[in-house]
Amino acid sequence: MGSYASVVVESDLLQLDREFDFLVPEQFKSLVRVGQRVRFQLGRTKKLATGFISNLPETSSFATSELVEIVDLEPVVSTEIFNLARQVANRQAVALGEILQQAVIEHMPRIPKPAITDFHYTPQNTPELPGVEQLADRCAVLTSARSITFNGLRFPDWCWLFAKAAIEVIQGSKSAIFVLPERDQIEQLAELFAALGLSELTTTWLPGAKKSERFTNFHRTLGREFSIVIGSRSAIYAPTQNLGLIAVFDDGDDSLREQGSPYTHAREIALMRAGSDLKLLFAANYRSLEVQRLVEIGYLKDFAVKLPPARISFSAPAQRLDAASFKLMREALEQGPVLVLIPRKGNSATVYCGGCDERLICSSCKGPIWETEKSEYRCRVCQGISHSCAKCGSTKLRRGRTGSTRTAAEFGKAFPGIAISEATSDTKAVAVKKSKHLVLATPGSAPRVASGYAALLILDPDVWLAMPVLRSEQTAIRDWMEAIELLSDSGRAHIAGLDADLGQAISLGQHRELASTALREVNSLALPPAARVATLEGNQETIASALDAVTKLGAVVLRSNLAENASALIRFSYSQGAEISASLKALALKTNARLVGANKRRGLKIVMDDPAAL
């Protein structure tokens, strides 16, 4: 082997975003391979750094120090993942090492690597899904939010869709990656795969899993010739060999986006990793604008599962709980459990001042105040407790819109003798009874019931639609369809207080039409996904330099604030993205290298494609 090794440092510092050449000691020359994790001394620090061998050049004019240790004898980064990580890093204007930190599990020498055994799969039948009998290599599937019982197994149609795709890929000795936003969805799909005899080939990458479990799953996947990975957003980097399919469910869920740097979305990484060679499948019970755009430009072929739609009714805005809602609940509670979906948790979603009648805001960060289930007036942003109005100082406060906790108390009076449970991000519902059980839940918190809910009531739709974000309607539809999927075969859904146009479109399952209309609106405004955006933060000089650089490349400034804590929002086309990202990254590297005052870095924060900015 060669005497030199080029190494990518495992770090998110832009200053280290390049290859460093090292000498390979004589005792390592027969062992070094591209993709290994190694240790080395970098600069004057005594602490050893880690990185991954990206190349083994024959010569080098820069290598002066030696590698200290080969941490992983077996390569943990393939050429494919190296190339993918570089694409992602360039797109998001971050260091390659930061992406590799997400893609490669931390080394754990005390955890034994799993033994890999041979596996022979006997294909099993799955139910026929009308409308998707023969999918294209790149497709978007609108699922029906209905469950199918087949050979005693009851699962949503998208589970059966993914199962069929997995079986076809495995029969071709290829691997598959299935990316899902929620833990219970991952467990549900894994349960079906186990029932179909695929458990030995399947690894589940659950969010919040222990490091030891993640390490074992990573190396089990790495060691197999072909395998199936089911997981959250991190599974998109799974080190599968002979990858043949990437499938993503519910791509509009915020859980698929990194909330911190590098702010990536699993959907975009799936598109990059699939390239022109792999099969790509997006499925959801609704249609996101990003997927609709890919359909309309011809990149994805459009399909839909043609099952009888769910029974969905709606009533015009009037009383919060109208006669139709009461009638549905009373009848359904005798047949099975009933789910009530509410947009906000706590006693009250908002709080108002009894003196000046203004909505209560936090005196520290100006965030909105809400009333928790413990009757505390707490800020949604900084979590601080408020006791008076920040504007007039009055201590007379009154509640605003009702949250899940107060709604549960009101329903307890309206439905005596009925068990009532609350399910939120903080509270998990107990075991749901087969009948006379009312479950009040916030989005994404409702427990699954084996036979499904007898009825679903969606309250306060205007709160969803009035949220101060560009895509409030799409978010609402996504949350509602997620809950509708939990209905039994004969279950009914009712949305109380929804205008006729949107209500009729949802009840008729016209999700393509809704997405197409919304896409035309954002196209007319040249907003995402018709274009890309980036949020910039720094000092006045840095932001001014950044805006000067990107506008010369064709970017449009949507918003700028050149005060002391300067910021800006820019828009640019997809074709301009590579140049603008490179320009911003170069400026960030330049500003990060400077020190100001007491060693405070004067940097540039770049957030690519930030939906919160709009």
MOHUJO-V866390 format. One record per pair of residues at least 24 apart in sequence whose ideal C-beta (glycine too) atoms are under 8 Angstrom apart, sorted by the first residue. I is the first residue (numbers start at 1). J is the second residue. Records with the same first field share a line. If there is no record, write none. Layout:
BEGIN
I: J ; J
END
This chain:
BEGIN
1: 29 ; 30 ; 32 ; 56
2: 29 ; 32 ; 56 ; 57 ; 58
3: 29
4: 56 ; 57 ; 58 ; 59 ; 60 ; 63
5: 32 ; 38 ; 53 ; 55 ; 56 ; 67
6: 53 ; 54 ; 55 ; 56 ; 57 ; 60
7: 38 ; 40 ; 51 ; 52 ; 53 ; 54 ; 67
8: 51 ; 52 ; 54 ; 82 ; 96 ; 97 ; 100
9: 42 ; 49 ; 50 ; 51 ; 97
10: 37 ; 49 ; 50 ; 51 ; 52 ; 97 ; 100 ; 101 ; 104
11: 49 ; 51 ; 95 ; 97 ; 98 ; 101
12: 94 ; 95 ; 97 ; 98 ; 101 ; 261
13: 95 ; 97 ; 592
14: 94 ; 95 ; 585 ; 588 ; 589 ; 592
15: 589 ; 592 ; 593
16: 42 ; 95 ; 97
17: 89 ; 95 ; 96 ; 97 ; 589
19: 54 ; 55
20: 51 ; 62
21: 57 ; 60 ; 62 ; 63
22: 63 ; 65 ; 66 ; 67
23: 63 ; 64 ; 65 ; 66 ; 67
24: 56 ; 66 ; 67
25: 66 ; 67
28: 67 ; 70
31: 70 ; 73
32: 56 ; 67 ; 70
33: 75
34: 75 ; 79
35: 75 ; 76 ; 77 ; 78 ; 79 ; 82
36: 70 ; 71 ; 72 ; 73 ; 74 ; 75 ; 76
37: 70 ; 71 ; 72 ; 76 ; 77 ; 104 ; 107
38: 67 ; 68 ; 69 ; 70 ; 71
39: 67 ; 68 ; 69 ; 71
40: 65 ; 66 ; 67 ; 68
41: 65 ; 68
50: 107
51: 97
52: 76 ; 77 ; 82 ; 100 ; 104
54: 82
71: 107
72: 107
74: 222
76: 104 ; 105 ; 218 ; 222 ; 239
77: 103 ; 104 ; 239
78: 239 ; 241
80: 243 ; 273
81: 237 ; 239
84: 237 ; 269 ; 272 ; 273
85: 237
87: 272
88: 262 ; 264 ; 269 ; 272
89: 262
90: 578 ; 581 ; 582 ; 585
91: 268 ; 272 ; 577 ; 578 ; 581 ; 608
92: 262 ; 263 ; 264 ; 581 ; 606 ; 608
93: 534 ; 581 ; 582 ; 584 ; 585 ; 588 ; 606 ; 608
94: 261 ; 262 ; 585 ; 606
98: 261 ; 262
99: 262
102: 234 ; 237 ; 258 ; 262
103: 237
104: 218 ; 237 ; 239
105: 211 ; 214 ; 215 ; 218 ; 219
106: 211 ; 215
108: 211 ; 212 ; 215
111: 212 ; 215 ; 216
113: 216 ; 219 ; 223
114: 216 ; 219 ; 220 ; 223
116: 220 ; 223 ; 224
117: 200
119: 200 ; 201
121: 170 ; 171 ; 197 ; 198 ; 201
122: 197
123: 167 ; 171
124: 167 ; 196 ; 197
125: 151
126: 150 ; 160 ; 163 ; 164 ; 167 ; 196
127: 160
129: 157 ; 160 ; 161 ; 164 ; 305 ; 307
130: 305 ; 306 ; 307
131: 303 ; 304 ; 305 ; 306
132: 161 ; 303 ; 304 ; 305
135: 165 ; 281 ; 301 ; 303
136: 301 ; 303
137: 279 ; 280
138: 274 ; 279 ; 280 ; 281 ; 299 ; 300 ; 301
139: 280 ; 281 ; 282 ; 300 ; 301 ; 302 ; 303
140: 282 ; 283 ; 287 ; 291 ; 292 ; 294 ; 295 ; 300 ; 301 ; 302 ; 303
141: 281 ; 282 ; 283 ; 284 ; 303 ; 304 ; 305
142: 283 ; 284 ; 285 ; 286 ; 287 ; 302 ; 303 ; 304 ; 305 ; 511 ; 512
143: 283 ; 284 ; 285 ; 304 ; 305
144: 285 ; 304 ; 305 ; 306 ; 307 ; 308 ; 309 ; 310 ; 509
145: 285 ; 310 ; 481 ; 484 ; 485
146: 305 ; 307 ; 308 ; 309 ; 310 ; 485 ; 489
147: 452 ; 485 ; 489
148: 307
149: 489
153: 192 ; 195
154: 450 ; 451
155: 188 ; 192
156: 188 ; 485
157: 305 ; 307
158: 249 ; 283 ; 284 ; 285
159: 188 ; 189 ; 192
160: 192
161: 283 ; 305
162: 189 ; 247 ; 249 ; 281 ; 283
163: 189 ; 192 ; 193 ; 196
165: 245 ; 247 ; 279 ; 281
166: 193 ; 198 ; 228 ; 245
167: 196 ; 198
169: 244 ; 245 ; 279
170: 198 ; 201 ; 226 ; 228
172: 244
173: 225 ; 226 ; 242
174: 226 ; 242 ; 243 ; 244 ; 245
175: 224 ; 226 ; 227 ; 228 ; 229 ; 240 ; 241 ; 242 ; 243 ; 244 ; 245
176: 228 ; 229 ; 240 ; 243 ; 244 ; 245 ; 246 ; 247
177: 228 ; 229 ; 231 ; 235 ; 236 ; 238 ; 240 ; 243 ; 245 ; 246 ; 247
178: 228 ; 229 ; 230 ; 231 ; 235 ; 247 ; 248 ; 249
179: 231 ; 232 ; 233 ; 235 ; 236 ; 246 ; 247 ; 248 ; 249 ; 256 ; 266 ; 270
180: 230 ; 231 ; 232 ; 248 ; 249 ; 250
181: 232 ; 233 ; 249 ; 250 ; 253 ; 254 ; 255 ; 256
182: 250 ; 253 ; 255 ; 444
183: 207 ; 208 ; 232
184: 448
185: 249 ; 250
186: 230 ; 231 ; 232
188: 448
189: 230
190: 230
193: 228 ; 230
198: 228
201: 226 ; 227 ; 228
202: 227 ; 228 ; 229 ; 230
203: 227 ; 228 ; 229 ; 230 ; 231 ; 238
204: 230 ; 231
205: 229 ; 230 ; 231 ; 232 ; 234 ; 235 ; 238
206: 231 ; 232
207: 232 ; 234 ; 255
232: 256
233: 257 ; 258 ; 264 ; 265 ; 266
236: 266 ; 269 ; 270 ; 273
237: 269
243: 273 ; 278
244: 278 ; 279
245: 278 ; 279 ; 280 ; 281
246: 270 ; 273 ; 274 ; 278 ; 279 ; 280 ; 281
247: 280 ; 281 ; 282 ; 283
248: 281 ; 282 ; 283
249: 283 ; 284
250: 283 ; 284 ; 285 ; 478 ; 482
251: 282 ; 284 ; 288 ; 290 ; 291
252: 284 ; 286 ; 288 ; 290 ; 474 ; 475 ; 478
253: 478
257: 611
263: 607 ; 608 ; 609 ; 610
265: 609
267: 291
268: 609
284: 478 ; 481
285: 481 ; 482 ; 484 ; 485 ; 511
286: 474 ; 477 ; 478 ; 481 ; 511 ; 514 ; 515
287: 511 ; 512 ; 514 ; 515
288: 474 ; 478 ; 515
289: 471 ; 474 ; 515 ; 518 ; 519 ; 522 ; 528 ; 529
290: 529
291: 515
292: 512 ; 515 ; 516 ; 518 ; 519
293: 519 ; 529 ; 530
296: 516 ; 519
302: 512
304: 512
309: 508 ; 509
310: 484 ; 487 ; 491 ; 493
311: 491 ; 492 ; 493
312: 484 ; 492 ; 493 ; 494 ; 495 ; 506 ; 507
313: 492 ; 493 ; 494 ; 495 ; 507
314: 494 ; 495 ; 496 ; 498 ; 500 ; 503 ; 504 ; 506 ; 507
315: 494 ; 495 ; 496 ; 497 ; 498
316: 497 ; 498 ; 499 ; 500
317: 462 ; 497 ; 498 ; 499
318: 497
320: 402 ; 459 ; 460 ; 496 ; 497
321: 414 ; 459 ; 496
322: 496 ; 497
324: 494 ; 496
325: 457 ; 459 ; 494 ; 496
326: 414
328: 455 ; 457 ; 492 ; 494
329: 415 ; 438 ; 455 ; 457
330: 415
331: 455
332: 454 ; 455 ; 491 ; 492
333: 415 ; 418 ; 435 ; 436 ; 437 ; 438 ; 454 ; 455
334: 435 ; 436
335: 435 ; 454 ; 490
336: 434 ; 435 ; 449 ; 451 ; 452 ; 453 ; 454 ; 455 ; 488 ; 491
337: 432 ; 433 ; 434 ; 435 ; 437 ; 438 ; 439 ; 449 ; 453 ; 454
338: 437 ; 438 ; 439 ; 453 ; 454 ; 455 ; 456 ; 457
339: 439 ; 441 ; 446 ; 453 ; 455 ; 456 ; 457 ; 483 ; 486
340: 407 ; 411 ; 438 ; 439 ; 440 ; 441 ; 456 ; 457 ; 458 ; 459
341: 441 ; 442 ; 443 ; 446 ; 456 ; 457 ; 458 ; 459 ; 479 ; 480 ; 483
342: 403 ; 404 ; 407 ; 440 ; 441 ; 442 ; 459 ; 460
343: 442 ; 443 ; 460 ; 463 ; 464 ; 479
344: 370 ; 401 ; 403 ; 404 ; 442 ; 460 ; 463
345: 373 ; 403 ; 404 ; 405 ; 424 ; 425 ; 426 ; 427 ; 442
346: 370 ; 371 ; 372 ; 373 ; 403 ; 404 ; 405 ; 406
347: 371 ; 372 ; 373 ; 375 ; 399 ; 402 ; 403 ; 405 ; 406
348: 399 ; 400 ; 401 ; 402 ; 403 ; 406
349: 400 ; 401 ; 402 ; 403 ; 463
350: 399 ; 400 ; 401
351: 377 ; 386 ; 397 ; 398 ; 399 ; 400
352: 397 ; 398 ; 399 ; 400
353: 389 ; 391 ; 392 ; 394 ; 396 ; 397 ; 398
354: 394 ; 396 ; 397 ; 398
355: 389 ; 392 ; 393 ; 394 ; 396
356: 389 ; 391 ; 392 ; 394
358: 389 ; 391 ; 392
359: 400
360: 386 ; 389 ; 390 ; 397
361: 390 ; 391
362: 386 ; 390
363: 390
366: 390
370: 403
371: 399 ; 403
373: 403 ; 405 ; 426 ; 427
401: 460 ; 463
402: 460
404: 440 ; 441 ; 442
407: 440 ; 459
408: 440
411: 438 ; 440
423: 447
441: 483
443: 479 ; 482 ; 483
444: 479 ; 482
446: 483 ; 486
448: 486
449: 486 ; 488
451: 488
452: 486 ; 487 ; 488 ; 489 ; 491
453: 486 ; 487 ; 488 ; 491
454: 487 ; 488 ; 490 ; 491 ; 492
455: 487 ; 491 ; 492 ; 493 ; 494
456: 483 ; 484 ; 486 ; 487 ; 491 ; 492 ; 493 ; 494
457: 493 ; 494 ; 496
458: 483 ; 493 ; 494 ; 495 ; 496
459: 496 ; 497
460: 497
461: 495 ; 496 ; 497 ; 498
462: 497
469: 611 ; 612 ; 614
470: 522 ; 527 ; 611 ; 614
471: 518 ; 611
473: 502 ; 514 ; 518
474: 515 ; 518
477: 506 ; 511 ; 514
480: 506
481: 511
526: 556 ; 571
527: 571 ; 614
528: 609 ; 611 ; 614
531: 571 ; 572 ; 573 ; 574
532: 571 ; 572 ; 573 ; 574 ; 577 ; 608 ; 609
533: 558 ; 569 ; 570 ; 571 ; 572 ; 609 ; 610 ; 613 ; 614
534: 569 ; 570 ; 572 ; 580 ; 584 ; 606 ; 607 ; 608 ; 609 ; 610
535: 567 ; 568 ; 569 ; 605 ; 606 ; 607 ; 610 ; 613
536: 567 ; 568 ; 569 ; 570 ; 584 ; 604 ; 605 ; 606 ; 607
537: 565 ; 566 ; 567 ; 604 ; 605 ; 607
538: 566 ; 567 ; 591 ; 602 ; 603 ; 604 ; 605
539: 564 ; 565 ; 566 ; 602
540: 564 ; 566
542: 566 ; 587 ; 591 ; 602 ; 603 ; 604
543: 567 ; 568 ; 604
545: 587
546: 584 ; 587 ; 604
549: 583 ; 584 ; 587
550: 580 ; 583 ; 584
553: 579 ; 580 ; 583
554: 580
555: 580
569: 613
581: 608
END
